Amino acid sequence: MAIKPLADRVLVLIEEAETKSAGGIIIPDTAQQKTQKGTVVAVGPGTEKEKMTVSVGQKVMYDKYAGTQLTIDGKDHLILKAGDIVALIE
């Protein structure tokens, strides 16, 4: 399925939360933080007020409760406004 975001929206592939700590301890679902990182999959054209500053392939951090979650080809994605992206990860 192909999804093309409109206006100032961005489609992000959600990065899965870690299920093990660095020491090998398994973290239960209830103790895991909701992930706030992902990879940009598609970008809308932007608007006159909101120019697009991210591009496909970049890793980003976004607001915890931002956007609309959807599943594409069995993977969790998020459509969110460009203004909800708080940082680029390099």
N, C-alpha and C positions, 0 to 999 in steps of 0.2 A: 504494500500500500504506500503510495506517495502522498506526503502532506507538505504543502507549501504555506508557511505562515504569512499572514497579511499584515499590512501597516508596520507597526513597531514591535512585532512579536517574533519570538525566537523559539525554535524547537530544540530541546536539549535531551540527550540520552543520559538518564540518571546513573550516576556511579553507585554501584552496590556498596552497602555498608559492610565494614569489616566484621567477620563472624569469629575471628580469633585475635587475641592480643599478640603483641610482639613476643611474649613469653610462651605462647602456645595455649593459653587459657581460652576456652570457648565462651563467647559472650552470648547470653540468651537474648532472644528478640526483644524482650521487655526492657533490657538494659542498654540496647543499642540506640545511639542517637540517629535521628532521621538524617540521612545524607543531605548535604547542601552543595554538592559538587556534581558537575557533569560535563559532557562534551557537546558543543554546538553541532547540530546535524543540519539545520536549515535556518535561514534568516529571511525575514520579510524585507520589503524595499525601504521601510522607514517612512517617516512623515516629514512635513516641513518643520515641525517643532522638535521631533525626535529623530536625529540622524543615527544611523546604525554604526556602532563602534566595535561590534564583534563580527567575526567571520567564521565560516564553517571550519571545524577542526580544532578550534580553540577550547581550552578547558576553562570553566567559569565556576564561580561561587555565586549563589543566589539566596534571596530571602527564604527563610524556613517554610513559610506557609504560602508562598507565591505560586501563581499559575494553576493550570489544569492538568491533572495527570491522565495519561492514556497509555494503552499498550499497543505497540506496533511490532508485528512479527515476534511476539512473545517477550519483548523487552520493554521495560518501563521508560516512558518519555514524559516530558513536561513541556507544555506550551506556556510561555510567560512573556510579559512585556520586557523590553530591553531595559527599562528603568529599574526592574527588580533584580537585575544582575549587579552584584556589588563589587566583584573583583575578577580579574583575569589571573589564571594560575600559569606560571611559567616554569 
